[in-house]
Amino acid sequence: MKKYLLILFIGFTGVASAQQIALNSQYLFNEMLVNPAAAGSKDYVPIHLSYRKQWVNFPGSPTTQALTSHGMVSKRMAIGGILFNDVAGPSRRTGINLNTAYHLRLDAKDEHQLGLGIGLSLTQHVIDVNQLTTYLPEDPAVLRGYNNQMVPDANFGVYYHFLDKAYAGFSAQNLVELKRDLYDFQTPFYNPLARTYYLMGGYNFSLGEQWRLKASTLAQMIETTTFQLDGTLLIEFRRAIWLGASYRHDDAVVFMLGGQAGPARFGYAYDYTLSDIGDYSSGSHEIFLELQIFKSKNGGSKTPWLKRNRIYSPRY
């Protein structure tokens, strides 16, 4: 019994503090995972697939998959979506986020923009009771507390970006915090997600024609008083190969590498765990693959639906 409860507790704790809202070590390559206002901030449409296995060799450790995409649908409006699946021990959280953002023009050249975004989510919370052993046979708190109900919630974000050189943003997740009494069997679903706030920023420093230094940081605060701070530095060569590291306060040191070939971008991160759980696991692994479609070479959008109003003049 104690073994299963320990796995369940650690699984929920790890997911809530590090991954439950699609947070991962390579967040700087997919800002919309954290901030809905980042939808449409690229000059292409990304299709981003990520996989994370946390605390390898630890029984019941969290595993996360996410598929995201976003892009402009008009000159100022963007939409995006996230499909995600988290498994931690006997618990599973599967759902979808739908985001929309409006990008305000801050200068005449349209190089500085401020995105205002909102998102709606539907999340299914499930516990596999076959993996649990309870003191009470057929404990109703377990059997009825999670019954495959879809729980709605909402997100909000503000995101500033300057071309591909700098960005900063603030976002709040799980604004609704829709909860029902675990023992109220007439309305038995329950949302375990607490309201969470993110503050992020980054800048790309030019080191000549071929090298760039990418610096970024992400602060996360959960209303349960949990706080986490990440700092990342990456060195990039010809915008094709990068190598870097980050530090997550009191949790892990992360080593990252990746590259880009044509429209395909890929990355790998290894988390060396600094907390006590590192004595029982061999770290965490994370990979992503991104396909960049309708990419523009001059910074303007090439998405075909944004060209529908173009007026062509005949040639003679």
C-alpha positions in Angstrom: 0.0 0.0 0.0 2.7 2.4 1.0 4.6 1.7 -2.2 1.6 2.7 -4.4 0.8 5.8 -2.4 4.4 6.9 -2.6 4.4 6.5 -6.4 1.1 8.3 -6.7 2.2 11.2 -4.5 5.5 11.7 -6.2 3.8 11.3 -9.7 1.3 14.0 -8.9 4.0 16.3 -7.3 6.3 16.0 -10.3 3.6 16.6 -12.8 2.1 19.5 -10.9 5.4 21.3 -10.4 7.2 20.6 -13.6 5.1 19.1 -16.4 1.3 19.3 -15.7 0.8 22.3 -17.9 3.0 21.1 -20.7 6.2 22.5 -19.2 9.4 20.9 -20.3 13.2 21.6 -20.3 13.1 22.8 -23.9 10.3 25.3 -23.4 12.2 28.1 -25.3 11.6 26.2 -28.6 7.8 26.1 -28.0 6.7 29.1 -26.0 3.0 28.4 -26.6 3.2 25.4 -24.2 3.4 28.0 -21.4 1.8 31.1 -22.9 -1.3 31.1 -25.2 -0.4 34.6 -26.5 2.7 33.1 -28.2 0.4 31.6 -30.9 1.3 33.1 -34.2 4.6 34.6 -33.0 6.6 32.7 -35.6 7.0 33.5 -39.3 6.0 29.9 -40.1 3.5 27.3 -38.9 5.2 24.9 -36.5 4.0 21.3 -36.0 5.8 20.3 -32.8 5.9 16.8 -31.3 7.6 16.3 -27.9 8.1 13.3 -25.6 9.4 13.4 -22.0 10.3 10.5 -19.7 11.0 11.8 -16.2 13.0 10.0 -13.5 14.0 6.9 -15.6 14.1 3.6 -13.6 11.8 5.0 -10.9 8.5 3.0 -10.7 5.5 5.0 -11.9 7.6 8.0 -13.1 5.8 10.6 -15.2 5.7 10.3 -19.0 4.4 13.2 -21.2 3.6 13.6 -24.9 2.4 16.8 -26.5 1.5 17.8 -30.1 1.2 21.5 -30.8 0.7 23.8 -33.7 -0.2 27.5 -34.3 -0.2 30.1 -37.0 -1.7 33.4 -38.2 -5.2 33.2 -39.7 -5.4 37.0 -40.4 -3.0 39.9 -40.3 -3.3 40.2 -36.5 -5.2 37.1 -35.3 -3.7 33.7 -34.6 -4.9 30.3 -33.4 -3.2 27.3 -31.9 -3.8 24.0 -30.3 -2.1 21.5 -27.9 -2.9 17.8 -27.6 -1.3 16.4 -24.5 -1.1 13.2 -22.5 0.5 12.8 -19.0 0.8 9.5 -17.2 2.2 9.2 -13.7 1.8 5.9 -11.9 -1.9 5.0 -12.0 -3.0 8.5 -12.9 -3.5 9.8 -16.5 -4.3 13.3 -17.7 -5.3 13.7 -21.3 -6.7 16.7 -23.0 -6.7 19.6 -25.5 -5.9 23.3 -25.3 -7.4 25.7 -27.9 -5.6 29.1 -28.0 -6.2 32.4 -29.8 -4.1 35.5 -29.8 -4.3 39.0 -31.2 -0.9 40.7 -32.0 -0.7 44.5 -31.5 1.7 46.5 -33.7 4.1 48.5 -31.5 6.2 50.3 -34.1 6.0 51.5 -37.7 8.1 48.6 -39.1 6.0 46.0 -37.3 9.1 44.5 -35.7 7.9 44.8 -32.1 4.5 43.1 -31.3 2.5 42.5 -28.2 0.3 39.4 -28.2 -2.8 39.1 -26.1 -4.0 35.5 -25.8 -6.7 33.4 -24.2 -7.1 29.6 -24.2 -9.7 27.1 -23.3 -8.9 23.5 -22.2 -10.7 20.3 -21.7 -8.9 17.7 -19.5 -9.8 14.1 -18.7 -8.5 12.9 -15.3 -8.3 9.1 -14.9 -7.0 6.8 -12.3 -6.3 3.1 -13.2 -7.8 1.5 -10.0 -6.2 -1.8 -11.0 -2.8 -0.3 -10.0 -4.0 0.7 -6.6 -4.3 -1.2 -3.3 -6.5 0.5 -0.8 -7.2 -0.1 2.9 -10.9 -0.2 2.2 -12.1 -2.7 -0.5 -13.7 -0.7 -3.3 -12.9 2.6 -1.6 -15.4 5.1 -3.1 -12.9 8.0 -2.9 -10.8 6.1 -5.5 -13.5 4.4 -7.5 -15.7 7.4 -7.9 -13.4 10.3 -7.4 -12.0 10.1 -11.0 -14.6 8.8 -13.4 -13.3 9.9 -16.9 -15.1 13.2 -16.8 -13.9 16.1 -19.0 -13.0 19.1 -16.8 -12.9 22.6 -18.5 -10.6 25.4 -17.7 -9.2 28.7 -19.1 -5.8 30.3 -19.6 -4.6 33.9 -20.3 -1.3 35.4 -21.5 0.6 38.5 -22.7 3.6 38.0 -25.0 6.0 40.6 -26.4 8.3 39.6 -29.2 10.9 41.5 -31.3 11.4 39.5 -34.5 13.4 36.4 -33.5 15.7 38.4 -31.2 13.8 38.9 -28.0 10.7 37.8 -26.2 9.0 38.3 -22.8 5.7 37.1 -21.4 3.4 36.6 -18.5 0.7 33.9 -18.4 -1.8 32.4 -16.0 -3.1 28.8 -16.3 -6.1 27.1 -14.7 -8.0 30.3 -14.1 -11.3 28.6 -13.5 -10.1 26.0 -11.0 -13.3 24.1 -11.4 -13.5 21.7 -8.5 -16.2 19.4 -7.1 -16.3 17.7 -3.7 -14.5 14.3 -4.0 -17.3 12.7 -1.9 -20.2 14.4 -3.7 -21.1 11.4 -5.8 -23.9 13.3 -7.7 -21.2 15.5 -9.3 -18.1 13.3 -8.8 -15.4 14.9 -11.0 -12.6 16.9 -9.5 -9.9 19.1 -11.0 -6.6 18.7 -9.1 -4.9 21.6 -11.0 -4.1 24.7 -9.0 -3.8 28.2 -10.6 -0.3 28.7 -12.0 1.6 31.7 -13.1 4.5 32.0 -15.5 7.0 34.7 -16.2 9.4 34.1 -19.2 11.9 36.0 -21.2 14.8 35.5 -23.6 17.3 37.3 -25.9 19.4 36.1 -28.8 22.9 37.7 -28.9 24.7 37.9 -32.2 28.3 36.7 -32.0 29.3 37.5 -35.5 27.8 36.1 -38.7 27.7 32.5 -37.8 27.3 32.3 -34.0 24.5 33.2 -31.6 24.1 33.0 -27.9 20.5 32.3 -26.7 19.7 33.2 -23.1 16.3 32.5 -21.6 14.6 32.2 -18.2 11.3 30.9 -16.9 9.7 31.4 -13.5 6.8 29.3 -12.4 4.6 29.9 -9.3 1.7 27.6 -8.2 -0.8 29.0 -5.7 0.1 26.1 -3.4 3.3 28.2 -2.8 5.4 26.0 -5.1 8.0 28.1 -6.9 10.4 27.1 -9.7 13.1 29.0 -11.6 14.9 27.9 -14.8 17.8 29.6 -16.5 19.2 28.5 -19.9 22.1 29.3 -22.2 22.6 27.9 -25.7 25.3 28.5 -28.2 24.2 28.2 -31.8 26.2 27.8 -35.0 24.8 28.9 -38.3 21.3 28.5 -36.9 21.7 24.8 -37.7 23.4 23.3 -34.6 23.1 24.2 -30.9 24.5 23.0 -27.6 23.6 24.3 -24.2 22.6 23.8 -20.6 20.1 25.1 -18.0 19.7 25.0 -14.3 16.4 24.4 -12.6 16.6 25.6 -9.0 16.9 22.8 -6.4 15.8 20.2 -9.0 18.1 19.5 -12.0 20.9 20.5 -14.3 19.9 20.1 -18.0 22.1 19.4 -21.0 20.7 20.1 -24.4 21.7 19.7 -28.0 19.9 19.8 -31.3 19.9 21.0 -34.9 17.9 22.0 -37.9 17.9 20.6 -41.4 15.7 22.4 -43.9 12.2 22.7 -42.4 12.9 20.1 -39.7 14.1 21.0 -36.3 14.9 18.5 -33.5 16.3 18.6 -30.0 17.3 16.4 -27.0 17.6 17.2 -23.3 18.9 15.2 -20.4 18.0 16.3 -16.9 20.5 15.3 -14.2 18.4 15.2 -11.0 19.7 17.2 -8.0 16.9 16.4 -5.6 16.8 13.3 -3.4 14.9 11.4 -6.0 18.1 11.3 -8.0 19.3 8.5 -5.7 16.6 6.3 -7.2 16.5 7.3 -10.9 19.0 7.9 -13.7 17.7 11.3 -14.7 15.1 12.4 -17.3 15.1 12.4 -21.1 13.2 14.7 -23.4 13.1 14.9 -27.2 11.2 17.0 -29.7 10.7 17.1 -33.5 9.3 20.1 -35.2 8.3 20.6 -38.8 8.2 24.3 -40.0 5.8 24.8 -42.9 5.0 27.9 -44.9 8.3 29.4 -43.7 9.3 32.8 -45.0 12.8 34.0 -45.8 12.1 37.7 -45.4 10.1 37.6 -42.2 6.7 37.8 -43.8 4.1 35.1 -43.6 3.9 32.7 -46.5 0.7 31.0 -45.3 -1.5 30.7 -48.4 -4.8 31.7 -46.7 -3.2 35.2 -45.9 -2.8 35.8 -49.6 -6.4 35.4 -50.6 -6.9 39.2 -50.9 -3.9 39.9 -53.0 -4.7 42.0 -56.1 -2.8 41.1 -59.2 -2.3 43.5 -62.1 -2.1 42.2 -65.6 1.1 42.4 -67.6 1.2 43.5 -71.2 
